[in-house]
Amino acid sequence: MAFTNVDLVKRHISESNLGTEKIENLLFQLVGKDYLQLPHTHIKTDSEKVKGKESLSPAEEQISFASGDSVSLSHSELIPETVVIASDSSLGKLYIENLDYTVDYENGKVTRLSSGSIPAGASLAVWYFFYKIYENNSDYQLDGVNGKIKRVQNGEIEDGQWVWIDYMVEFGLLSDEIISVAITEANDRILKSIDSSYHNSTDQSLVTAETYLAVSILCNIKANQGISLGNWGSKTDEVSKAWVRMGDSYRNEAFAILKNFAKKSDDFHSPEIVSSEN
């Protein structure tokens, strides 16, 4: 029986935060009804946003800094570099982004900079464009493992429409089945290295040791997967080496713990002297 479990091992892998890359505002054209290849594979589940620009004129609204230096706009997911802020709707005085204010485009928030020229408590006019967020399975379908996407025929994305896509790329996905196999391999190694009196032990140290050893096995799998991910470019070697280093560290920790459970040697017996009579 294994000492550890899938959830414990997955926690260590996810907390490593290795091998991920955030892709933002990838401009992509959706043509036809078949799957189209994105520049990346191994896209993290539910990490994508497919966005479109549907308005021909900017949204306009009045904001006030009377309650603080940050104001949330009526929309989020703003299109970069489309925000214009002025003292009034007649563009009496234009303010400059990153000198007078900053914009959180994802969350639709404007922040006044105290070092800029926007007066505290000022009321201003704002213009901006924002993205429409399309729905998975209703407007598009994504095959994240193979990095393919297609439009849904009855969805809101038109044939030939250009969209912007955000997503997270994962450096090698590990299924529960692969993790279970790693645990089985780690358990086999441990049972062969520890004394049989500990085989059914519930000692937390053995749980930790087997977890670490399983993680080290998975790190090697991820490092090897990196070789096959050619679209990572120069980052492949960097991340592969990082997984190898982490695997070595976990393996060393595992065997350091297992020393306390090593097989007991049989009592040493001095050799007997056998005399022969002539």
N, C-alpha and C positions, 0 to 999 in steps of 0.2 A: 504493500500500500504506500502511495506517495505521501511525503511529509507536507508538501506545499499544494497549491491549487492554481488554477488559471488566473483568477482575479488578482492574487498576490503578485504573480509574475507580470501581468499586464500593467499593474500600477508602477512597477519599476521601469518598464519600457516607456510608458507614456510620460513619466516624470523626467526622463532623460532629455526630452525636448531636442533630440537630434534628428537631422534629416528631414526638416520641413522647409518649405519655401512658399511665400505668399505672392501670388500673382494678382495684380490689380489692373483693371481697365484694359484688358486684352480686347482689342477690336477684332471682331470676327463676323463673317457674313454667313447667314443661315440660308442655304439654297436647297430647294427640293425637299424631299421627304425622307431621305436616307441619312444614316449616321455620317457625320463628317469628323475628320481627325483633328483634334486640338494639338498644340505644340507639346503638351505634356501628358504623361500617363500617371497612374497611381494618385488620382485626385481624391482627397479626403471626403468621406461621405458627409453630405449636408453642409459642406463648406462653401459651396458655390453661390454666386449671385449673378443672374443674367439680367442685364439692364438695357433699356432702350430710351432714346430721346424722342418723345412724341410731340412735344409742344413746339410750335414755330415762334412763339413769343414768350419772353421771360415772365416768370411770376413776379408780382410786385406787392410789397407790403410795407407797413410802417412798423418800426421797432423802437423801443424805449429802453435806455439804460438806467431808468429811475430806480429800479430795484436791485441793481448790481451791474457788474461789468460783463456778464455773459447773458446772451439772449438766444433762446431756441426759436428757429423759424418754423413756419407751418409745415415744411417738408424736410425730410432727411434725404440721404443719397444725392447730394448736390453734384452737378457736373463741375469738375475742376476748372478753375480760372474763369468762371462765368459770373461770379458775385461782383456786383457793383453797389457801392454805398455812397450816398450823397446826403447833404444837409437837408434837402427837401426834394419834392417830386419834380421841381424845375431844374434840378442839377446845379443849384446855387454854388455848392462847394463839393468837389469830389474828394473822397478819402482813399488812401492807398493801403492795399493789403500788405500785411507784415510790417508796416510802419505805423499805421493808425489802428489796425485791427487784425485779428487772425480768424481763420475759418476752419471749423471741424466739418469737412465735407460729408463724411459718412453719417454723422449724427445731426447735421443741419444746425450748427450752433456758431454764433458770431461772438467774439470776445474783444472788448475795447482794450487797447493798450494804453496804460497810464502815461507812457512816454510819448504817445502820439498826440494828434491835434483834435481828437474827438472829445468834446467837453464831457465831464462826468454828468450823468443824468440826462444826456441829450436824447432827443427823439429824431430819428433819421428815416430816410427812405432807402429801401433795399430792392434790388432786382437780381434775379438768378434763374438759372435753368436747373431742373432736377430730373433724375432718372425715374422711369417707370420700372418697377421690379416685377419680372415675370415669374410665373409659378411652375415649379417642377411637376411634370406629368400632365399639367393642364396646357402649358404653352410650349414646353420643351421636355426632352428626356435626355438624361446624362448617363453614360456608361463610364463611371469614374475610374475603374481599374484599367481599362483600355484607352481612356482619354478621348472618348467620342461623344458627340452631341448631335441631336437632331431636333427640328421643330415639330410640334404636334399640329397636324393639318387644321384642326378646328380651333386652335389656340389663337392668341392675339398677336403672335409674331408672324409677319407677312413673309411670303416667299421672297428671298433675296434681301431681306432686311439685315442691316448691320447692327450688331449688339455689342455691348461691352460686358466682359465676363471677369468676375473675381473668383479665385478659388485657392485652396491650400493643396500643395503637392506633398505627398508623403514619400519618404525614401524607403520603399519596400513595405508593403502591408503584410501583417502577420495575422492569420486566422486563429481562432480558438483551437482548431485541429492541429495546426503547426505548433502552437504553444503546448498542447497536451503531449505531443510527440517529444518535445524538448524536455518536458517534465519527466516523462518515462525514461528517457536516456539519462537524465541527471540522477533519477532514483536508482537506476541500475548501477551507475558508477559509485554512488554513495554506499549502497548495500554491499558492494564488493570491497570497500575501503574501511568500513567501520566494523566493530565487533558485533557478532550476531545477537548479543544480548540487548542491543539498541534497535533492532530491526522494527520492533513495534512500539518504540518510544514516542512519547508526545512532547519531548523536550523542545522548547522554542528555538534553541540553537540549531537543531537539525532542520526545523522548518526554514530558518533563515539561510542555512547553508545550501539546502536544496533549491530554494528560491534563487539565490545568487548564482548557483551553477546552471540552472535552467536559463537565467538571463544571459549568462556568458555564451551559452550555446546559441541563443537567439541573436545575440550581437554578431556572432560570426555569420549567421544566415543573412542578416541585414547587410553586412559588409560585402558578402558575395553577391547579393542582389544588386548592389550598387554598380557592379561591373557591367551588368546587363542593361542598366538605365542610361543608354548613350545620350539621351536628350538632357541630361544634367550637365553635360559639358565638363569643364574643369572642376566643377564642384564635386563630381563623383569621387575622385581620389581623396579629396579633403574629408568628405563625410565618411567614406569607407574606413579611412585610417582612424577617425574618431570612434567609430563603432568597434574597431579592433582594440583600441586602447581601453574602451569601457569594458569590453569583454574580458580582457586580461585582468583588469582591476577586480571585476566581480569574481572571476575564477580564483584569483589569489586569495580573496577574502573568504571564499567558500572553503578552500582547502586549509586555510589557517584555522577555521572553526572546527573542521573535521579532525584535526590532530587530537582534539580532546576525546574523540570517540574511536580512536584507532584500535585495530584488532589487538587483543591481548596475546602476548607471546607465551608459549608453553614454558614451564619451569625448565631452567637449564640443568642438564645432567652432565656430570663429569664423565669422561670416557672411562670405561671399565678396563682394568688390566687383566688380560687373560693369560694365565701361565700354562705352559705345556710341559708335561713330564717326558724326559727322554728315557 
